[in-house]
Amino acid sequence: MSAGLFGLLDDVAAIAKLAAASVDDVGAAAGKATAKAAGVVVDDTAVTPQYVQGITAERELPIIKKIAVGSLRNKLLIILPVALVLSQWMDWLIAPILMVGGAYLAFEGAEKIWERIRHTPHAGGEAGGGLPGPSAEGRDEKLLVSSAVRTDLILSTEIMVIALKEVADESFWARLAILVVVAIAITIGVYGVVGLIVKMDDVGLSLAQRRSRLSQSVGRGLVAAMPRLLATISVVGVIAMLWVGGHILLSNAAEVGWHWPYDTVHHAEEDIHHDVAGVGGLLGWLFNTFVSFVVGLVVGGVLVAVMHVLPLRRGGHAGGPADRHPPGPAGGPAGEHAGGR
């Protein structure tokens, strides 16, 4: 009886060791896959803070929490099952799907540039697409969160597919476990950093109210730096959308058979890396990034022209005086007809 019990305990110990080794393997593979996707993770972190600009301080963290939950739902309930199924049976579909997402990101980035040139708020504030602009008091948080989660879906897809490619040789269940770890770790990391960024002014205000002169000085510095930091992050977020969108389009064009654009950029990057001593690797990466940005800007610009500029030209100057003041009975602005207002 005791011999049987000890034998059972040995078996349990062996299974426990095997499970621990598997956990270590999953952790190592997840770490490698996450590191490979680090560039897109940085872009995701840069894009997200734009969605809480203009929000009251007490609503910032709840909104970030909602976006984080939506992001995790994107990764675990949409991207992960689809990516695993496609990689198992229809891997030829992954590249075209990613290219659609890259085109959407390029459009989002170019649209923001177009709106800044025209000094107009983002259409998403009214119609539910893209990033809502600065709002009045009754800002629709559902619209804002859904817009952020929609953009996150594209970035998260790129992150998860990069991670999937890194563990493509693993078994199905190992891939599933690794990608779940990657999804949770990246979501916590990205939205934890975003939460720290948007609450930095509150931390500064708290420090500024302490007795210590050093704390007061640091606190005032943080409060003063926040507007500049958020403005910088806003610009970086737009650049990130164009860069990542362009890179997705370039790299996946090669996957669907159109090799020369990506091969040309890749070979030029390698030449720079080998020909320039010391900083060749950095310069090569910057070259690749710049070309990806230009591709994103061009593709996004074409899509913006199709969606906004061409309809505007066909319909005249939308948003002009005739649109702002409906004509009254005499053909002039309605406001002039009513008692000389």
C-alpha contacts under 8 A as a table, 3 or more apart, distances in Angstrom:
res1	aa1	res2	aa2	distance
1	M	4	G	5.14
1	M	5	L	6.26
2	S	5	L	4.94
2	S	6	F	6.12
3	A	6	F	5.14
3	A	7	G	6.10
4	G	7	G	5.00
4	G	8	L	6.17
5	L	8	L	5.06
5	L	9	L	6.21
6	F	9	L	4.97
6	F	10	D	6.15
7	G	10	D	5.04
7	G	11	D	6.29
8	L	11	D	5.04
8	L	12	V	6.20
9	L	12	V	4.98
9	L	13	A	6.05
10	D	13	A	5.01
10	D	14	A	6.12
11	D	14	A	5.05
11	D	15	I	6.17
12	V	15	I	5.08
12	V	16	A	6.04
13	A	16	A	4.97
13	A	17	K	6.17
14	A	17	K	5.12
14	A	18	L	6.20
15	I	18	L	5.02
15	I	19	A	6.05
16	A	19	A	5.01
16	A	20	A	6.06
17	K	20	A	5.02
17	K	21	A	6.12
18	L	21	A	5.08
18	L	22	S	6.14
19	A	22	S	4.96
19	A	23	V	6.12
20	A	23	V	5.02
20	A	24	D	6.17
21	A	24	D	5.01
21	A	25	D	6.16
22	S	25	D	4.96
22	S	26	V	6.08
23	V	26	V	5.02
23	V	27	G	6.00
24	D	27	G	5.02
24	D	28	A	6.08
25	D	28	A	5.14
25	D	29	A	6.05
26	V	29	A	5.15
26	V	30	A	5.89
26	V	174	A	7.03
26	V	177	A	6.88
26	V	178	I	5.38
27	G	30	A	5.06
27	G	31	G	6.06
27	G	178	I	7.18
27	G	181	V	7.64
28	A	31	G	5.09
28	A	32	K	6.26
29	A	32	K	5.07
29	A	33	A	6.08
29	A	167	V	7.12
29	A	178	I	6.65
30	A	33	A	5.06
30	A	34	T	5.97
30	A	163	A	7.83
30	A	178	I	5.17
30	A	179	L	6.93
30	A	181	V	6.37
30	A	182	V	5.58
31	G	34	T	5.13
31	G	35	A	6.14
31	G	182	V	7.60
32	K	35	A	5.18
32	K	36	K	6.30
32	K	166	E	7.72
33	A	36	K	5.14
33	A	37	A	6.49
33	A	162	I	7.24
33	A	163	A	4.49
33	A	164	L	7.56
33	A	166	E	5.69
33	A	167	V	7.31
33	A	182	V	7.41
34	T	37	A	5.17
34	T	38	A	6.19
34	T	159	I	8.00
34	T	163	A	6.40
34	T	182	V	6.15
34	T	186	I	7.41
35	A	38	A	4.99
36	K	39	G	7.64
36	K	162	I	7.01
36	K	163	A	6.98
36	K	166	E	7.85
37	A	40	V	5.69
37	A	41	V	6.36
37	A	159	I	5.42
37	A	162	I	5.97
37	A	163	A	6.53
38	A	41	V	4.90
38	A	42	V	6.23
39	G	42	V	5.28
39	G	43	D	6.48
40	V	43	D	4.91
40	V	44	D	6.13
40	V	155	L	6.76
40	V	158	E	7.31
40	V	159	I	6.27
40	V	244	V	7.04
41	V	44	D	5.03
41	V	45	T	6.24
41	V	155	L	7.97
41	V	159	I	7.08
41	V	186	I	7.33
41	V	190	V	6.99
42	V	45	T	5.07
42	V	46	A	6.22
42	V	190	V	7.96
43	D	46	A	5.02
43	D	47	V	6.14
43	D	237	G	6.68
43	D	240	A	5.28
43	D	241	M	7.37
43	D	244	V	7.70
44	D	47	V	5.23
44	D	48	T	6.25
44	D	152	D	7.16
44	D	155	L	6.41
44	D	190	V	7.15
44	D	237	G	7.95
45	T	48	T	5.69
45	T	49	P	7.37
45	T	190	V	5.41
45	T	191	Y	7.29
45	T	193	V	7.28
45	T	194	V	6.36
46	A	49	P	6.63
46	A	233	I	5.69
46	A	234	S	7.37
46	A	236	V	6.24
46	A	237	G	4.90
46	A	240	A	7.43
47	V	50	Q	6.15
47	V	233	I	7.32
47	V	234	S	6.98
47	V	236	V	7.41
47	V	237	G	4.10
47	V	238	V	7.14
47	V	240	A	7.27
47	V	241	M	7.66
48	T	51	Y	5.85
48	T	148	A	7.07
48	T	194	V	7.04
48	T	237	G	7.72
49	P	52	V	5.78
49	P	53	Q	7.01
49	P	194	V	6.12
49	P	197	I	7.68
49	P	198	V	6.87
49	P	230	L	7.46
49	P	233	I	7.36
49	P	234	S	7.58
50	Q	53	Q	5.50
50	Q	131	L	7.91
50	Q	230	L	7.57
50	Q	233	I	7.50
50	Q	234	S	5.75
50	Q	237	G	7.71
51	Y	131	L	6.70
51	Y	132	P	7.43
51	Y	144	L	6.86
51	Y	145	V	7.95
51	Y	148	A	6.69
52	V	55	I	5.32
52	V	60	E	6.06
52	V	63	I	7.55
52	V	64	I	7.82
52	V	198	V	7.79
53	Q	134	P	7.17
53	Q	230	L	7.96
54	G	134	P	5.68
54	G	135	S	6.96
55	I	59	R	6.53
55	I	60	E	6.31
56	T	59	R	5.56
56	T	60	E	6.61
57	A	60	E	5.43
57	A	199	K	7.96
58	E	61	L	7.10
58	E	62	P	7.84
59	R	62	P	5.44
59	R	63	I	6.11
60	E	63	I	5.36
60	E	64	I	6.23
60	E	198	V	7.29
60	E	199	K	7.97
61	L	64	I	4.97
61	L	65	K	6.00
61	L	195	G	6.43
62	P	65	K	5.00
62	P	66	K	6.27
63	I	66	K	5.04
63	I	67	I	6.24
63	I	141	E	7.55
63	I	145	V	6.94
64	I	67	I	5.03
64	I	68	A	6.02
64	I	191	Y	6.97
64	I	194	V	7.79
64	I	195	G	6.85
65	K	68	A	4.98
65	K	69	V	6.15
65	K	191	Y	7.80
66	K	69	V	5.14
66	K	70	G	6.15
66	K	145	V	6.87
67	I	70	G	4.97
67	I	71	S	6.00
67	I	145	V	5.76
67	I	146	S	7.91
67	I	148	A	6.61
67	I	149	V	5.87
68	A	71	S	4.90
68	A	72	L	6.17
68	A	187	T	6.54
68	A	188	I	7.80
68	A	191	Y	6.14
69	V	72	L	5.13
69	V	73	R	6.11
70	G	73	R	4.97
70	G	74	N	6.08
70	G	149	V	5.77
71	S	74	N	4.95
71	S	75	K	6.33
71	S	149	V	5.98
71	S	152	D	6.28
71	S	153	L	6.91
71	S	156	S	7.52
71	S	187	T	6.93
72	L	75	K	5.11
72	L	76	L	6.03
72	L	183	A	6.81
72	L	184	I	6.87
72	L	187	T	6.36
73	R	76	L	5.32
73	R	77	L	5.36
73	R	78	I	7.05
74	N	77	L	5.80
74	N	78	I	5.14
74	N	79	I	6.02
74	N	149	V	7.89
74	N	153	L	5.99
74	N	156	S	7.49
75	K	78	I	5.93
75	K	79	I	4.92
75	K	80	L	5.70
75	K	153	L	7.70
75	K	156	S	6.51
75	K	157	T	7.38
75	K	160	M	7.45
75	K	183	A	6.04
76	L	79	I	6.35
76	L	80	L	5.26
76	L	81	P	7.27
76	L	180	V	6.87
76	L	183	A	7.02
77	L	80	L	6.41
77	L	81	P	6.53
78	I	81	P	6.01
78	I	82	V	6.24
79	I	82	V	5.29
79	I	83	A	5.75
79	I	156	S	7.87
79	I	157	T	6.11
79	I	160	M	7.38
80	L	83	A	5.17
80	L	84	L	6.06
80	L	160	M	7.34
80	L	176	L	7.88
80	L	179	L	7.31
80	L	180	V	7.93
81	P	84	L	5.24
81	P	85	V	6.10
82	V	85	V	5.22
82	V	86	L	5.98
83	A	86	L	5.16
83	A	87	S	5.88
83	A	94	I	7.60
83	A	161	V	7.06
83	A	164	L	7.90
84	L	87	S	5.14
84	L	88	Q	6.02
84	L	172	F	7.93
84	L	176	L	7.64
85	V	88	Q	5.14
85	V	89	W	6.15
85	V	90	M	7.23
86	L	89	W	5.37
86	L	90	M	4.40
86	L	91	D	4.94
86	L	92	W	7.88
86	L	93	L	6.89
86	L	94	I	6.78
87	S	90	M	5.94
87	S	91	D	4.44
87	S	94	I	7.64
88	Q	91	D	6.71
90	M	93	L	5.87
90	M	94	I	7.73
91	D	94	I	5.57
92	W	95	A	6.65
92	W	96	P	7.95
92	W	256	V	7.94
93	L	96	P	5.72
93	L	97	I	6.37
94	I	97	I	5.30
94	I	98	L	6.18
95	A	98	L	5.08
95	A	99	M	6.18
95	A	252	N	5.25
95	A	253	A	7.63
95	A	255	E	6.25
95	A	256	V	6.67
96	P	99	M	5.01
96	P	100	V	6.40
96	P	252	N	7.31
96	P	256	V	7.31
97	I	100	V	5.25
97	I	101	G	6.48
98	L	101	G	5.00
98	L	102	G	6.08
98	L	157	T	7.64
98	L	158	E	7.20
98	L	248	I	6.71
98	L	249	L	7.71
98	L	252	N	7.21
99	M	102	G	4.86
99	M	103	A	6.09
99	M	248	I	6.17
99	M	249	L	5.18
99	M	252	N	6.42
99	M	253	A	7.62
100	V	103	A	5.15
100	V	104	Y	6.29
101	G	104	Y	5.03
101	G	105	L	6.31
101	G	154	I	5.48
101	G	245	G	7.46
102	G	105	L	5.13
102	G	106	A	6.19
102	G	154	I	7.44
102	G	244	V	7.12
102	G	245	G	3.98
102	G	246	G	6.55
102	G	247	H	7.78
102	G	248	I	5.31
102	G	249	L	5.73
103	A	106	A	5.05
103	A	107	F	6.11
103	A	245	G	6.07
103	A	246	G	7.69
103	A	249	L	7.09
103	A	296	G	7.56
103	A	299	V	6.93
103	A	300	G	6.78
104	Y	107	F	5.03
104	Y	108	E	6.20
104	Y	245	G	7.45
104	Y	300	G	7.85
105	L	108	E	5.04
105	L	109	G	6.27
105	L	151	T	7.44
105	L	154	I	7.25
105	L	241	M	5.36
105	L	242	L	6.56
105	L	244	V	7.54
105	L	245	G	5.10
105	L	300	G	7.86
106	A	109	G	5.25
106	A	110	A	6.10
106	A	241	M	6.02
106	A	242	L	4.79
106	A	243	W	7.91
106	A	244	V	7.97
106	A	245	G	4.96
106	A	246	G	6.69
106	A	296	G	4.88
106	A	297	L	6.38
106	A	299	V	6.51
106	A	300	G	4.41
107	F	110	A	5.18
107	F	111	E	5.83
107	F	296	G	8.00
107	F	299	V	7.30
107	F	300	G	4.01
107	F	301	G	6.93
107	F	303	L	5.97
107	F	304	V	6.26
108	E	111	E	5.15
108	E	112	K	6.39
108	E	130	G	6.55
108	E	241	M	7.12
108	E	300	G	7.31
109	G	112	K	5.35
109	G	113	I	6.63
109	G	238	V	4.97
109	G	239	I	7.00
109	G	241	M	5.31
109	G	242	L	5.48
109	G	297	L	7.66
109	G	300	G	7.03
110	A	113	I	5.12
110	A	114	W	6.19
110	A	238	V	7.87
110	A	242	L	7.23
110	A	297	L	6.07
110	A	300	G	5.07
110	A	301	G	5.63
110	A	304	V	6.78
111	E	114	W	4.95
111	E	115	E	6.13
111	E	300	G	7.43
111	E	301	G	7.64
111	E	304	V	5.97
112	K	115	E	5.07
112	K	116	R	6.24
112	K	122	H	7.01
112	K	238	V	7.17
113	I	116	R	5.15
113	I	117	I	6.25
113	I	238	V	7.86
114	W	117	I	5.14
114	W	118	R	6.25
114	W	304	V	7.88
115	E	118	R	5.02
115	E	119	H	5.58
115	E	120	T	5.07
115	E	121	P	6.47
115	E	122	H	6.54
116	R	119	H	4.73
116	R	120	T	6.49
121	P	125	G	7.34
121	P	132	P	7.24
121	P	133	G	4.97
121	P	134	P	7.40
122	H	125	G	5.91
122	H	126	E	7.98
122	H	130	G	7.07
122	H	131	L	6.10
122	H	132	P	5.46
122	H	133	G	5.31
123	A	126	E	5.57
123	A	127	A	5.95
123	A	128	G	7.34
123	A	129	G	6.43
123	A	130	G	7.05
123	A	131	L	7.69
123	A	132	P	6.89
124	G	127	A	5.04
124	G	128	G	4.39
124	G	129	G	3.91
124	G	130	G	4.67
124	G	131	L	5.35
124	G	132	P	4.82
124	G	133	G	7.65
124	G	143	L	7.91
124	G	147	S	7.35
125	G	128	G	6.16
125	G	129	G	7.43
125	G	130	G	7.86
125	G	131	L	6.78
125	G	132	P	3.80
125	G	133	G	5.85
125	G	135	S	7.85
125	G	143	L	7.45
125	G	144	L	7.59
126	E	132	P	7.54
128	G	132	P	7.90
128	G	143	L	5.70
128	G	144	L	7.77
128	G	146	S	7.80
128	G	147	S	6.58
129	G	132	P	7.94
129	G	147	S	6.07
130	G	147	S	5.41
130	G	148	A	7.52
130	G	151	T	7.41
131	L	144	L	7.03
131	L	147	S	6.14
131	L	148	A	7.07
132	P	135	S	7.70
132	P	144	L	6.29
132	P	147	S	7.86
135	S	138	G	7.68
135	S	139	R	5.76
136	A	139	R	5.89
140	D	143	L	5.41
140	D	144	L	6.49
141	E	144	L	4.94
141	E	145	V	6.00
142	K	145	V	5.19
142	K	146	S	5.99
143	L	146	S	5.23
143	L	147	S	6.07
144	L	147	S	5.15
144	L	148	A	6.25
145	V	148	A	5.10
145	V	149	V	6.03
146	S	149	V	5.07
146	S	150	R	5.98
147	S	150	R	5.12
147	S	151	T	6.40
148	A	151	T	5.27
148	A	152	D	6.04
149	V	152	D	4.81
149	V	153	L	6.07
150	R	153	L	5.13
150	R	154	I	7.11
151	T	154	I	5.55
151	T	155	L	6.76
152	D	155	L	5.11
152	D	156	S	5.72
153	L	156	S	5.10
153	L	157	T	5.94
154	I	157	T	5.12
154	I	158	E	6.48
155	L	158	E	5.23
155	L	159	I	6.30
156	S	159	I	4.93
156	S	160	M	6.03
157	T	160	M	5.21
157	T	161	V	6.01
158	E	161	V	5.21
158	E	162	I	6.08
158	E	248	I	7.87
159	I	162	I	5.30
159	I	163	A	6.23
160	M	163	A	4.98
160	M	164	L	5.97
160	M	179	L	7.11
160	M	182	V	7.81
160	M	183	A	7.37
161	V	164	L	4.81
161	V	165	K	6.15
162	I	165	K	5.25
162	I	166	E	6.53
163	A	166	E	5.18
163	A	167	V	6.70
163	A	179	L	7.07
163	A	182	V	7.69
164	L	167	V	5.32
164	L	168	A	5.89
164	L	175	R	7.24
164	L	179	L	7.07
165	K	168	A	5.07
167	V	170	E	5.54
167	V	175	R	6.29
168	A	175	R	7.33
170	E	174	A	5.93
170	E	175	R	5.91
171	S	174	A	5.20
171	S	175	R	6.13
172	F	175	R	5.19
172	F	176	L	6.24
173	W	176	L	4.94
173	W	177	A	6.22
174	A	177	A	5.17
174	A	178	I	6.08
175	R	178	I	5.16
175	R	179	L	6.03
176	L	179	L	5.34
176	L	180	V	6.20
177	A	180	V	5.23
177	A	181	V	6.38
178	I	181	V	5.20
178	I	182	V	6.22
179	L	182	V	4.86
179	L	183	A	5.98
180	V	183	A	5.11
180	V	184	I	6.27
181	V	184	I	5.35
181	V	185	A	5.98
182	V	185	A	5.21
182	V	186	I	5.90
183	A	186	I	5.46
183	A	187	T	6.10
184	I	187	T	5.27
184	I	188	I	6.16
185	A	188	I	5.33
185	A	189	G	6.04
186	I	189	G	4.98
186	I	190	V	5.91
187	T	190	V	5.32
187	T	191	Y	6.03
188	I	191	Y	5.57
188	I	192	G	5.59
189	G	192	G	5.20
189	G	193	V	6.21
190	V	193	V	5.38
190	V	194	V	6.24
191	Y	194	V	4.76
191	Y	195	G	5.92
192	G	195	G	5.13
192	G	196	L	6.36
193	V	196	L	5.09
193	V	197	I	6.22
194	V	197	I	5.06
194	V	198	V	6.28
195	G	198	V	5.42
195	G	199	K	6.15
196	L	199	K	5.30
196	L	200	M	5.90
197	I	200	M	5.30
198	V	201	D	7.16
199	K	202	D	5.25
199	K	203	V	6.46
200	M	203	V	5.03
200	M	204	G	6.16
200	M	222	L	6.80
200	M	223	V	7.51
200	M	226	M	7.22
201	D	204	G	4.88
201	D	205	L	6.09
201	D	222	L	6.04
201	D	223	V	4.77
201	D	226	M	6.18
202	D	205	L	5.00
202	D	206	S	6.21
202	D	223	V	7.73
203	V	206	S	5.13
203	V	207	L	6.25
203	V	219	G	7.10
203	V	222	L	7.89
204	G	207	L	5.08
204	G	208	A	6.04
204	G	218	V	6.97
204	G	219	G	3.70
204	G	220	R	6.12
204	G	221	G	7.34
204	G	222	L	5.03
204	G	223	V	5.35
205	L	208	A	5.04
205	L	209	Q	6.51
205	L	219	G	5.73
205	L	220	R	6.99
205	L	223	V	6.57
206	S	209	Q	5.42
206	S	210	R	6.99
206	S	219	G	7.00
207	L	210	R	5.45
207	L	215	S	5.18
207	L	216	Q	5.55
207	L	218	V	7.04
207	L	219	G	4.63
207	L	220	R	7.85
208	A	215	S	6.11
208	A	216	Q	3.79
208	A	217	S	6.73
208	A	218	V	7.23
208	A	219	G	4.43
208	A	220	R	5.73
209	Q	216	Q	6.43
210	R	213	R	7.87
210	R	215	S	6.41
210	R	216	Q	6.22
211	R	215	S	7.51
211	R	216	Q	7.27
212	S	215	S	5.19
212	S	216	Q	6.23
213	R	216	Q	5.00
213	R	217	S	6.04
214	L	217	S	5.09
214	L	218	V	6.15
215	S	218	V	5.15
215	S	219	G	5.92
216	Q	219	G	5.03
216	Q	220	R	6.08
217	S	220	R	5.28
217	S	221	G	6.16
218	V	221	G	5.03
218	V	222	L	6.23
219	G	222	L	5.16
219	G	223	V	6.28
220	R	223	V	5.14
220	R	224	A	6.07
221	G	224	A	5.15
221	G	225	A	6.00
222	L	225	A	5.08
222	L	226	M	6.19
223	V	226	M	5.51
223	V	227	P	7.98
224	A	227	P	6.90
224	A	228	R	7.92
225	A	228	R	5.51
225	A	229	L	6.04
226	M	229	L	4.93
226	M	230	L	6.04
227	P	230	L	5.28
227	P	231	A	6.10
228	R	231	A	5.07
228	R	232	T	6.09
229	L	232	T	5.08
229	L	233	I	6.09
230	L	233	I	4.93
230	L	234	S	6.04
231	A	234	S	5.06
231	A	235	V	6.50
232	T	235	V	5.21
232	T	236	V	6.14
233	I	236	V	4.88
233	I	237	G	5.86
234	S	237	G	5.07
234	S	238	V	6.53
235	V	238	V	5.31
235	V	239	I	6.34
236	V	239	I	5.04
236	V	240	A	5.89
237	G	240	A	4.95
237	G	241	M	6.27
238	V	241	M	5.21
238	V	242	L	6.51
239	I	242	L	5.25
239	I	243	W	5.99
239	I	293	F	7.22
240	A	243	W	5.00
240	A	244	V	5.84
241	M	244	V	5.41
241	M	245	G	5.78
241	M	296	G	7.96
242	L	245	G	5.12
242	L	246	G	5.89
242	L	292	S	7.57
242	L	293	F	5.21
242	L	294	V	7.70
242	L	295	V	7.86
242	L	296	G	4.55
242	L	297	L	5.83
242	L	300	G	7.63
243	W	246	G	5.23
243	W	247	H	6.09
243	W	289	T	6.43
243	W	290	F	7.46
243	W	292	S	5.21
243	W	293	F	3.98
243	W	294	V	7.63
243	W	295	V	7.98
243	W	296	G	6.05
244	V	247	H	5.04
244	V	248	I	6.07
244	V	292	S	7.20
244	V	293	F	7.46
244	V	296	G	7.65
245	G	248	I	5.22
245	G	249	L	6.30
245	G	292	S	7.65
245	G	293	F	7.84
245	G	296	G	5.47
246	G	249	L	5.10
246	G	250	L	6.10
246	G	291	V	7.95
246	G	292	S	4.45
246	G	293	F	5.69
246	G	294	V	7.20
246	G	295	V	4.93
246	G	296	G	3.83
246	G	297	L	7.55
246	G	299	V	7.88
247	H	250	L	5.06
247	H	251	S	6.00
247	H	289	T	7.63
247	H	292	S	4.79
247	H	293	F	7.51
247	H	295	V	7.81
247	H	296	G	7.55
248	I	251	S	5.49
248	I	252	N	5.91
249	L	252	N	5.44
249	L	253	A	5.84
249	L	296	G	7.90
250	L	253	A	5.32
250	L	254	A	6.91
250	L	261	P	6.69
250	L	262	Y	5.42
250	L	292	S	7.11
250	L	295	V	7.80
251	S	254	A	5.57
251	S	255	E	6.86
251	S	262	Y	5.90
252	N	255	E	4.71
252	N	256	V	6.45
253	A	256	V	5.33
253	A	257	G	6.50
253	A	258	W	5.23
253	A	259	H	6.64
253	A	261	P	7.99
253	A	262	Y	7.50
254	A	257	G	5.18
254	A	258	W	4.81
254	A	259	H	4.20
254	A	260	W	7.48
254	A	261	P	7.71
254	A	262	Y	6.29
254	A	263	D	7.84
255	E	258	W	7.30
255	E	259	H	7.57
258	W	261	P	7.34
259	H	262	Y	5.92
259	H	263	D	5.90
260	W	263	D	4.98
260	W	264	T	5.73
261	P	264	T	5.33
261	P	265	V	6.42
262	Y	265	V	5.19
262	Y	266	H	5.92
263	D	266	H	5.01
263	D	267	H	5.94
264	T	267	H	5.35
264	T	268	A	6.19
265	V	268	A	5.17
265	V	269	E	6.11
265	V	288	N	6.43
265	V	291	V	7.56
266	H	269	E	5.03
266	H	270	E	6.24
266	H	288	N	7.31
267	H	270	E	5.03
267	H	271	D	6.17
268	A	271	D	5.05
268	A	272	I	6.25
268	A	284	G	7.70
269	E	272	I	5.22
269	E	273	H	6.16
269	E	284	G	4.42
269	E	285	W	6.80
269	E	287	F	6.55
269	E	288	N	6.35
270	E	273	H	4.92
270	E	274	H	6.23
270	E	284	G	6.69
271	D	274	H	5.26
271	D	275	D	5.84
271	D	284	G	7.93
272	I	275	D	5.18
272	I	276	V	5.83
272	I	280	G	5.59
272	I	281	G	7.43
272	I	283	L	6.82
272	I	284	G	5.32
273	H	276	V	5.98
273	H	277	A	7.79
273	H	279	V	7.66
273	H	280	G	3.95
273	H	281	G	4.66
273	H	282	L	7.67
273	H	283	L	7.04
273	H	284	G	5.37
274	H	277	A	7.12
274	H	280	G	6.34
274	H	281	G	7.88
275	D	280	G	6.82
276	V	279	V	6.36
276	V	280	G	4.48
277	A	280	G	5.67
278	G	281	G	7.67
279	V	282	L	5.37
279	V	283	L	6.17
280	G	283	L	5.11
280	G	284	G	5.91
281	G	284	G	5.16
281	G	285	W	6.22
282	L	285	W	5.14
282	L	286	L	6.16
283	L	286	L	4.98
283	L	287	F	6.10
284	G	287	F	5.07
284	G	288	N	6.29
285	W	288	N	5.13
285	W	289	T	6.08
286	L	289	T	4.96
286	L	290	F	5.99
287	F	290	F	5.12
287	F	291	V	6.22
288	N	291	V	5.29
288	N	292	S	6.13
289	T	292	S	5.07
289	T	293	F	6.12
290	F	293	F	5.00
290	F	294	V	6.24
291	V	294	V	5.04
291	V	295	V	6.17
292	S	295	V	5.10
292	S	296	G	6.14
293	F	296	G	5.06
293	F	297	L	6.05
294	V	297	L	4.97
294	V	298	V	6.07
295	V	298	V	5.21
295	V	299	V	6.08
296	G	299	V	5.29
296	G	300	G	5.71
297	L	300	G	5.06
297	L	301	G	5.73
298	V	301	G	5.00
298	V	302	V	6.24
299	V	302	V	5.20
299	V	303	L	6.34
300	G	303	L	5.10
300	G	304	V	6.07
301	G	304	V	5.04
301	G	305	A	6.10
302	V	305	A	5.08
302	V	306	V	6.28
303	L	306	V	5.06
303	L	307	M	6.07
304	V	307	M	5.04
304	V	308	H	5.56
304	V	309	V	6.78
305	A	308	H	5.38
305	A	309	V	4.49
305	A	310	L	5.80
306	V	309	V	6.37
306	V	310	L	5.67
306	V	311	P	7.45
307	M	310	L	6.98
307	M	311	P	6.92
308	H	311	P	5.67
308	H	312	L	6.08
309	V	312	L	5.05
309	V	313	R	6.26
310	L	313	R	5.16
310	L	314	R	6.23
311	P	314	R	5.10
311	P	315	G	6.04
312	L	315	G	5.21
312	L	316	G	5.85
312	L	317	H	6.25
312	L	318	A	6.15
313	R	316	G	5.19
313	R	317	H	6.91
315	G	318	A	6.86
317	H	320	G	5.67
318	A	323	D	6.78
319	G	322	A	7.65
319	G	323	D	5.33
319	G	324	R	6.36
320	G	323	D	5.39
320	G	324	R	6.35
321	P	324	R	5.07
321	P	325	H	6.05
322	A	325	H	5.45
322	A	326	P	6.28
322	A	327	P	7.33
322	A	333	P	7.65
323	D	326	P	6.26
325	H	333	P	5.22
325	H	334	A	6.36
325	H	335	G	7.22
326	P	333	P	5.70
326	P	334	A	5.76
327	P	330	A	7.51
327	P	331	G	5.11
327	P	332	G	4.96
327	P	333	P	4.38
327	P	334	A	5.08
328	G	331	G	5.32
328	G	332	G	5.45
328	G	333	P	5.41
328	G	334	A	4.01
328	G	335	G	7.62
328	G	336	E	7.94
328	G	337	H	6.20
329	P	332	G	7.44
329	P	334	A	7.59
329	P	337	H	7.72
330	A	337	H	7.64
332	G	336	E	6.97
332	G	337	H	7.28
333	P	336	E	5.54
333	P	337	H	6.85
334	A	337	H	5.24
334	A	338	A	6.69
335	G	338	A	5.50
335	G	339	G	7.96
335	G	340	G	7.18
335	G	341	R	5.62
336	E	339	G	6.86
336	E	340	G	4.97
336	E	341	R	5.50
337	H	340	G	6.27
337	H	341	R	7.75
338	A	341	R	6.30
